[in-house]
Amino acid sequence: MAIKAGFSAFCFAALLLVSPNFVRATPTAKIVPRAISKYYALGDSYGSGLAAGKPWSGDPNVTCGRFDKAFGVQLKDNAKVKATTFGFLACSGSRAQDVQNNQTNFDTDADMVTVSMGGNNVGWGDVVNGCVYRFNGPLAPDCDKALQNTTNLINDVNSLYNPVFNGIYKILQRVGTRPNFRLYVVGYVKFWNANTDQCDNVSWNYWQIPGTNPQKMTKALRKQMNDLLEAANSKISSVVDAFNNNHENRVIFVNPDSAYEGHRFCENGVTEPMPPNTDRPDTWLFQVNTPVGSVGADEGTLQPTGYALQYYQALLTGTGVGSPGQGMNAPTINPVYAGKTSSSPSGGVPLWISKIFHPTTPGHAAIANAIASRIS
């Protein structure tokens, strides 16, 4: 199956890359450095900066989960960019297909585009729900099955490789043959320090259910999740390589993961999951209890898009929502999440649930710096 999938990917790439309609810079064209006037930030909830800072002024209802400390917003003012025109098109919940279809109507004379895509194509929400929080209690996805499903989707050429390829192709098609254009494809960061001991006997489960053995965040499980993120990055990077191997020199894969060393979950000297009413600036990923920029974690809401809606529906409809009538087996909220409820004050998805496992403001700054380091 792996040989067949790899051959299919090769054929698909070859057909497009030799197509007379495929647009690329001339291999021998001299790249002349010039100012970056027009910059557009595309992508999913990583690109939209979900919960990092304040809601973006161009998205006041937070329909797309755009926030003003997203890496694209921070990057536009970087000394290497200083864009005079900035388009913030990233939208929470977007798959690679959605980026291709809904976010590529930017100016054809764009100088630079960043994009994060592919994370929503591989069932990652089921992994976070089934292996970490288990928001709908015994009805949450089985952890092992969720991990295997994500593995299969990463390796399925039609689930990740082709959609990311098509997204990049559409972006390049939009700008034509302009040799100074650059597209920075941004990878995802690993969530866990998989070598520490403290999390081995700790459950992050949202509900405590008597008579059950809650999922623990063991080293083995943390490593499995990290390995999946690394595999997804490798697949996305291989798409970029497919373009560059055909003399396309305008697409750059940026992996910000190394910047997160020392800033993941389960680092030495911390208590996990993070206790309520605390802030941990050195952890660059949101947990349930992490404060949301200037917006109270239980105050803001999002429109129901992407995996956050799945989590929220689990809280509302799953057996994890207990009642006294359920007797001795009635689940209760894990004390570490005291004060978090399954209600939403304005009909959207609460930010405290939407933001989990997304980069915080310092995390987005690290991603912006990683991209800037690749700009010549």
C-alpha positions as CSV (number, residue, x, y, z in Angstrom):
1,M,0.0,0.0,0.0
2,A,2.8,2.4,0.8
3,I,4.5,1.8,-2.6
4,K,1.2,2.3,-4.3
5,A,0.5,5.5,-2.4
6,G,4.0,6.8,-3.1
7,F,3.7,6.0,-6.8
8,S,0.3,7.7,-7.0
9,A,1.8,10.8,-5.4
10,F,4.7,10.8,-7.8
11,C,2.4,10.5,-10.8
12,F,0.1,13.2,-9.6
13,A,3.0,15.6,-9.0
14,A,4.6,14.8,-12.2
15,L,1.5,15.4,-14.2
16,L,0.9,18.8,-12.7
17,L,4.5,19.9,-12.8
18,V,5.0,19.2,-16.5
19,S,1.6,20.8,-17.3
20,P,1.9,23.8,-19.6
21,N,-0.4,25.7,-17.2
22,F,2.0,25.2,-14.2
23,V,3.6,28.5,-13.3
24,R,7.1,28.8,-11.8
25,A,10.0,31.1,-11.9
26,T,12.6,30.5,-14.6
27,P,15.3,28.3,-13.0
28,T,18.1,30.7,-14.1
29,A,16.2,33.9,-13.2
30,K,18.3,36.2,-10.9
31,I,16.5,36.9,-7.7
32,V,16.7,40.6,-7.0
33,P,16.0,41.5,-3.3
34,R,13.4,44.2,-2.9
35,A,11.0,45.5,-0.3
36,I,8.0,43.3,0.6
37,S,5.0,45.6,0.0
38,K,2.1,43.1,0.0
39,Y,1.9,40.2,2.4
40,Y,-1.0,37.8,2.9
41,A,-1.4,35.3,5.8
42,L,-3.4,32.2,4.9
43,G,-4.2,29.0,6.8
44,D,-6.1,27.3,9.6
45,S,-6.4,28.1,13.3
46,Y,-2.6,28.1,13.7
47,G,-2.5,30.8,11.1
48,S,-5.4,32.7,12.5
49,G,-3.8,33.0,15.9
50,L,-6.7,31.5,17.8
51,A,-6.9,33.2,21.3
52,A,-3.5,34.9,21.0
53,G,-4.1,38.5,22.0
54,K,-7.3,40.4,21.2
55,P,-9.8,39.6,18.4
56,W,-8.5,41.0,15.1
57,S,-10.3,44.3,14.2
58,G,-11.2,42.9,10.8
59,D,-12.9,39.9,12.4
60,P,-14.9,41.5,15.3
61,N,-17.3,38.5,15.7
62,V,-14.3,36.1,15.7
63,T,-16.0,34.2,12.9
64,C,-12.6,32.9,11.7
65,G,-10.8,33.0,15.1
66,R,-8.4,35.7,14.0
67,F,-6.4,37.4,16.8
68,D,-4.0,40.2,16.7
69,K,-1.0,38.3,18.0
70,A,-1.1,35.7,15.3
71,F,2.3,35.0,13.8
72,G,1.3,36.7,10.6
73,V,0.3,39.9,12.3
74,Q,3.6,39.9,14.3
75,L,5.5,39.1,11.1
76,K,4.1,42.0,9.0
77,D,5.9,44.5,11.2
78,N,9.2,42.6,11.3
79,A,12.2,44.5,10.1
80,K,12.6,42.0,7.2
81,V,9.0,42.5,6.1
82,K,7.5,45.9,6.9
83,A,4.5,45.2,4.6
84,T,2.4,48.2,3.6
85,T,-0.5,46.0,2.6
86,F,-1.4,43.1,4.8
87,G,-4.2,40.6,4.1
88,F,-5.3,38.4,7.0
89,L,-7.2,35.5,5.4
90,A,-6.4,32.6,7.7
91,C,-9.6,31.0,9.1
92,S,-10.0,28.6,12.0
93,G,-11.2,25.1,11.0
94,S,-9.9,25.4,7.5
95,R,-8.6,22.2,5.8
96,A,-6.1,22.5,3.0
97,Q,-9.0,22.3,0.5
98,D,-10.6,25.3,2.2
99,V,-7.4,27.3,1.9
100,Q,-7.3,26.5,-1.8
101,N,-10.9,27.3,-2.4
102,N,-11.6,30.3,-0.1
103,Q,-8.3,32.1,0.7
104,T,-6.5,32.5,-2.6
105,N,-8.3,35.5,-4.0
106,F,-5.5,37.9,-2.9
107,D,-3.7,40.4,-5.1
108,T,-1.8,38.9,-7.9
109,D,1.1,41.1,-7.3
110,A,1.6,39.8,-3.8
111,D,5.3,39.7,-2.6
112,M,4.9,37.1,0.1
113,V,2.4,34.6,1.5
114,T,2.5,32.4,4.6
115,V,0.3,29.4,5.0
116,S,-0.4,26.8,7.6
117,M,-2.5,23.9,6.3
118,G,-3.0,20.2,6.6
119,G,-3.5,19.9,10.4
120,N,-7.3,19.7,9.9
121,N,-7.0,17.0,7.3
122,V,-5.7,14.3,9.5
123,G,-8.2,13.8,12.4
124,W,-6.1,15.5,15.0
125,G,-9.2,16.6,17.0
126,D,-10.1,13.0,17.7
127,V,-6.5,12.4,19.0
128,V,-6.7,15.4,21.4
129,N,-10.2,14.3,22.5
130,G,-9.6,10.6,22.7
131,C,-6.1,10.6,24.2
132,V,-6.0,13.8,26.3
133,Y,-9.2,15.4,27.5
134,R,-11.9,12.8,26.7
135,F,-14.6,15.5,26.7
136,N,-17.5,13.2,26.2
137,G,-16.3,10.6,28.8
138,P,-16.8,7.0,27.7
139,L,-18.1,8.1,24.3
140,A,-14.9,9.8,23.5
141,P,-12.9,8.3,20.6
142,D,-10.7,5.3,21.5
143,C,-7.2,6.7,21.9
144,D,-5.4,3.9,20.0
145,K,-7.9,4.0,17.2
146,A,-7.7,7.8,16.9
147,L,-3.9,7.5,16.7
148,Q,-4.1,4.8,14.0
149,N,-6.6,6.8,12.0
150,T,-4.4,9.9,12.1
151,T,-1.5,7.7,11.0
152,N,-3.5,6.4,8.1
153,L,-4.7,9.9,7.0
154,I,-1.1,11.3,7.1
155,N,0.0,8.4,4.8
156,D,-3.0,8.6,2.5
157,V,-2.0,10.6,-0.5
158,N,-5.5,11.9,-1.0
159,S,-5.9,13.0,2.6
160,L,-2.9,15.2,3.2
161,Y,-0.3,15.2,0.3
162,N,-2.6,16.0,-2.6
163,P,-4.7,18.7,-0.8
164,V,-1.6,20.5,0.4
165,F,0.0,20.2,-3.1
166,N,-3.2,21.6,-4.7
167,G,-3.2,24.5,-2.2
168,I,0.4,25.4,-3.0
169,Y,-0.3,25.1,-6.7
170,K,-3.3,27.4,-6.5
171,I,-1.2,30.1,-4.6
172,L,1.5,29.9,-7.2
173,Q,-1.0,30.0,-10.0
174,R,-2.4,33.2,-8.5
175,V,0.9,35.1,-8.6
176,G,2.1,33.8,-11.9
177,T,5.8,33.8,-12.8
178,R,6.9,36.7,-10.6
179,P,10.5,35.6,-9.5
180,N,10.6,37.6,-6.3
181,F,7.5,36.1,-4.8
182,R,8.0,33.8,-1.8
183,L,5.6,31.3,-0.2
184,Y,6.4,30.2,3.3
185,V,4.7,26.9,4.3
186,V,4.7,26.7,8.1
187,G,4.8,23.4,9.9
188,Y,3.3,22.4,13.2
189,V,5.0,22.1,16.6
190,K,5.2,19.1,18.9
191,F,3.1,19.5,22.0
192,W,5.0,17.4,24.6
193,N,8.3,17.0,26.3
194,A,8.2,13.2,26.1
195,N,11.2,12.5,28.4
196,T,10.0,13.8,31.7
197,D,8.4,11.8,34.5
198,Q,5.8,14.1,36.1
199,C,3.1,13.4,33.5
200,D,3.4,9.6,33.5
201,N,0.8,9.2,36.3
202,V,-1.3,12.3,35.5
203,S,-4.7,12.3,33.8
204,W,-5.8,15.3,31.7
205,N,-9.3,13.9,31.4
206,Y,-12.0,16.5,31.7
207,W,-14.3,14.1,33.6
208,Q,-13.7,11.9,36.6
209,I,-15.7,8.7,36.2
210,P,-15.8,6.3,39.2
211,G,-14.7,2.8,38.5
212,T,-12.7,3.7,35.4
213,N,-9.0,3.9,34.7
214,P,-8.3,7.4,33.3
215,Q,-5.9,7.9,30.4
216,K,-2.5,8.9,31.7
217,M,-0.1,11.0,29.7
218,T,2.8,8.5,29.7
219,K,6.1,9.0,27.9
220,A,5.0,6.5,25.3
221,L,1.7,8.3,24.5
222,R,3.4,11.7,24.4
223,K,6.0,10.3,22.0
224,Q,3.3,8.8,19.8
225,M,1.6,12.1,19.5
226,N,4.9,13.9,18.9
227,D,5.8,11.4,16.2
228,L,2.5,12.0,14.4
229,L,3.1,15.7,14.3
230,E,6.6,15.1,13.0
231,A,5.2,12.7,10.3
232,A,2.7,15.3,9.2
233,N,5.4,17.9,9.0
234,S,7.6,15.5,7.0
235,K,4.7,14.9,4.5
236,I,4.0,18.6,4.1
237,S,7.7,19.3,3.6
238,S,7.8,16.6,1.0
239,V,5.2,18.5,-0.9
240,V,7.4,21.6,-0.9
241,D,10.3,19.4,-2.1
242,A,8.2,18.2,-5.0
243,F,7.9,21.8,-6.2
244,N,11.5,22.7,-5.6
245,N,12.8,19.6,-7.3
246,N,11.1,20.8,-10.4
247,H,13.1,24.1,-10.4
248,E,10.6,26.0,-8.4
249,N,12.6,28.1,-6.0
250,R,9.9,30.3,-4.4
251,V,8.4,27.8,-1.9
252,I,10.1,27.5,1.5
253,F,9.1,25.1,4.3
254,V,9.5,26.6,7.8
255,N,9.6,24.2,10.7
256,P,9.4,26.3,14.0
257,D,9.5,23.2,16.2
258,S,13.1,23.7,17.6
259,A,12.1,27.1,19.0
260,Y,9.6,25.4,21.3
261,E,12.3,23.4,23.2
262,G,11.6,24.0,26.8
263,H,8.2,25.5,26.1
264,R,6.0,22.4,25.6
265,F,3.6,20.6,27.9
266,C,5.2,18.4,30.7
267,E,8.4,20.3,31.0
268,N,10.6,19.8,34.0
269,G,9.5,21.6,37.2
270,V,5.8,22.2,36.2
271,T,2.5,20.9,37.4
272,E,0.3,19.3,34.8
273,P,-2.4,19.8,33.8
274,M,-1.9,23.5,34.6
275,P,-3.8,24.5,37.8
276,P,-6.6,27.1,37.5
277,N,-6.0,30.8,38.1
278,T,-2.4,30.6,37.1
279,D,-0.4,31.8,34.1
280,R,2.7,30.1,32.7
281,P,4.3,32.3,30.1
282,D,7.0,29.8,29.4
283,T,4.5,27.3,28.1
284,W,3.7,28.4,24.6
285,L,0.6,26.2,24.0
286,F,-2.9,26.8,25.4
287,Q,-4.5,24.4,27.9
288,V,-8.0,24.6,29.3
289,N,-6.9,26.8,32.1
290,T,-4.5,29.0,30.2
291,P,-5.6,32.7,30.2
292,V,-6.7,33.9,26.8
293,G,-4.8,37.1,26.1
294,S,-6.9,40.1,27.2
295,V,-10.1,38.0,26.8
296,G,-11.2,36.1,29.9
297,A,-11.0,32.4,29.2
298,D,-14.7,31.9,30.0
299,E,-15.9,35.2,28.4
300,G,-15.2,35.1,24.7
301,T,-16.8,32.8,22.2
302,L,-16.2,31.6,18.7
303,Q,-18.4,30.7,15.8
304,P,-18.7,26.9,15.7
305,T,-16.0,25.8,13.2
306,G,-13.5,23.0,13.2
307,Y,-12.6,20.6,16.0
308,A,-13.6,23.0,18.7
309,L,-17.2,22.4,17.7
310,Q,-16.7,18.6,18.1
311,Y,-15.3,19.1,21.6
312,Y,-18.2,21.4,22.5
313,Q,-20.9,19.1,21.2
314,A,-19.2,16.3,23.2
315,L,-19.7,18.4,26.4
316,L,-23.3,19.1,25.5
317,T,-24.4,15.7,24.4
318,G,-22.0,13.1,25.6
319,T,-22.3,10.9,28.7
320,G,-19.5,13.1,30.2
321,V,-22.3,15.5,31.2
322,G,-23.4,13.9,34.4
323,S,-26.4,14.3,36.6
324,P,-27.2,13.2,40.1
325,G,-29.7,10.6,38.7
326,Q,-26.8,8.6,37.3
327,G,-26.0,7.3,40.7
328,M,-22.6,6.0,41.7
329,N,-21.2,6.2,38.2
330,A,-22.1,9.8,37.7
331,P,-19.1,11.6,36.3
332,T,-17.8,14.8,37.9
333,I,-15.6,17.6,36.5
334,N,-11.9,17.0,37.3
335,P,-11.2,19.5,40.1
336,V,-8.3,21.0,38.1
337,Y,-11.0,22.3,35.6
338,A,-13.3,23.6,38.3
339,G,-15.2,26.6,37.1
340,K,-15.3,25.4,33.5
341,T,-18.8,24.6,32.3
342,S,-20.3,23.2,29.1
343,S,-22.5,26.3,28.6
344,S,-21.7,29.1,26.2
345,P,-22.7,32.7,27.1
346,S,-23.5,33.8,23.5
347,G,-24.2,30.7,21.4
348,G,-20.7,30.2,20.1
349,V,-18.0,27.9,21.2
350,P,-16.3,29.1,24.4
351,L,-12.7,30.2,23.9
352,W,-11.6,28.1,26.8
353,I,-12.3,25.0,24.7
354,S,-11.5,26.4,21.3
355,K,-8.0,27.4,22.1
356,I,-6.6,24.2,23.5
357,F,-3.3,23.0,22.0
358,H,-2.9,26.2,20.0
359,P,0.1,28.5,20.3
360,T,0.0,31.4,22.8
361,T,1.3,34.9,22.0
362,P,5.0,34.0,22.7
363,G,4.5,30.9,20.7
364,H,3.3,32.9,17.7
365,A,6.3,35.3,18.2
366,A,8.6,32.3,17.9
367,I,6.9,31.1,14.7
368,A,7.2,34.7,13.2
369,N,10.9,34.8,14.1
370,A,11.4,31.3,12.5
371,I,9.8,32.6,9.3
372,A,11.8,35.9,9.4
373,S,15.0,33.9,9.7
374,R,14.3,32.4,6.3
375,I,13.7,35.7,4.5
376,S,16.7,36.8,2.6
